[in-house]
Amino acid sequence: MGDPNNSKKPFNYNILSCIFIYIWCAIFLISSFSIKDSGSRSFPQVVCVLAIILATGFLISSMRGHQNEKMDFSGTGRAMIMAAILLVYMIGCNFLGFYVATVIYLPVAMIYLGQRNKIVIASISIGLPVFVYLVFQKVLTMQIPLGIFG
């Protein structure tokens, strides 16, 4: 019979996460080739390559046993609520536009995540859209989704 002291090694969920990242990157990378402008295409491709490199490092580290801690799902409900808030934001970007949706999303997300300093909430909620407007629309002349206001 088998050795009673030889316990079965637990499943390493980090490997599953790496596989998910590889699949996501492959889909995203293949999709990026449909972008006509090579300059616009390069950013998502660089992000995909970096994600693949980081996932490979994480996979190697996980297989060596450096990341074999037990899974803790205690914050799953909170993460799902945050994911729902993010989904509403993404839908809001299509209807209300990036700027309006962002000014609504940022304070809601920050308050939900525990930020209570009103100055921080206000400055980030207004400062980030202004920064995006100045850098992306004025300097880089990129089109930002304006929703019904565009």
RADAPE-V465706 format. One line per field, one symbol per residue. ss: DSSP state (H for helix, E for strand, C for the rest). phi: phi as a letter, one per 20 degrees, with the letter a starting at -180 (. if undefined). A space follows every 10 residues. Layout:
ss->???
phi->???
//
This chain:
ss->CCCCCCCCCC CCHHHHHHHH HHHHHHHHHH HHCCCCCHHH HHHHHHHHHH HHHHHHHHHH HHHCCCCCCC CCCCCHHHHH HHHHHHHHHH HHHHHHCHHH HHHHHHHHHH HHCCCCCHHH HHHHHHHHHH HHHHHHHHHC CCCCCCHHHC
phi->.fffeeefff feffffffff ffffffffff fffeffffff ffffffffff ffffffffff ffffnfceff fcdfefffff ffffffffff ffffeenfff fffefgffff ffeofdffff fffffeffff ffgffeeeee leedgdmfee
//
